[in-house]
């Protein structure tokens, strides 16, 4: 089984770490691993501090609350994103405004962004889609300074630490990270805010200190995810055994869903407003310890895809490789029959596809380039072997 969406980062060492931690219940909530992870993450960003939460979406919601913006202030976000970005905006009684994207890095189209900014705009959320630095990043930051806007750079899909070693954050700038199961680094759930603003850091730390830990039942399920996911993936091609195991696990409720039913219906779900427990930091530390190897592998696979499909600007350590095709449904179905499951970030302007766009204030036609790309985009996995990458390119060709 090859999958872009299902446990793309999980391997035997990750599964083993989870199994061992299952029998160390006294280290689930507190321990030294969280401090080690914070130091490692902060080393990637010049002079910045990190505040960890159970998810990136809860981190964003808490950040917006701490900014103390007037009700109905506008937050400009691109029309090629997911509910995890938009629902925290609405939850804080703010108004999402959707700007279109450009077709190179799938981030803000500068002209449309400038048109969408009004006197009521207070925040820009600049998305680094698939881990790419936005084409117009520098000009967006300059525009934010001119308009006195707060900038949230969304690095949920991943990032290249080498880039951030040269960047100084302003007081009106925060980075958001995600360690969800389908992101570049996975601790199953998790997120962090990165800031150099000392006053804001203090407020966010106080907000985090007031949060409860996840329940023991939830922590147990999160610890089960990696070993169960590795078991499913490793047996999927054997007489449908992995598929059967996956079905049984789902029926028994042993895996916590990545997106809740409430979120799919278009309503923010506060169930993830929790502390980031130490055992998740331990799982994240395993992935951080092999991060350089992971980045190298992703770069190598992306370079192969770029060569095969004659795309020059994606030779980077992307969490997913974006490819535009005219026969999207046919390709996804064809490869699924070979147990190759490609991703489709994003199948509509605000994912997932079950989400009613009117619930998040999106009007079809407002971001035409994003809507065009929605119809054509597929995502190829990048943390795979060269042989598996060749299987994918041959099947698509």
Order of alpha helices (4+ residues) and beta strands (2+ residues): beta-alpha-alpha-beta-alpha-beta-beta-alpha-beta-alpha-beta-alpha-beta-alpha-beta-beta-alpha-alpha-alpha-alpha-alpha-alpha-beta-alpha-beta-beta-alpha-beta-alpha
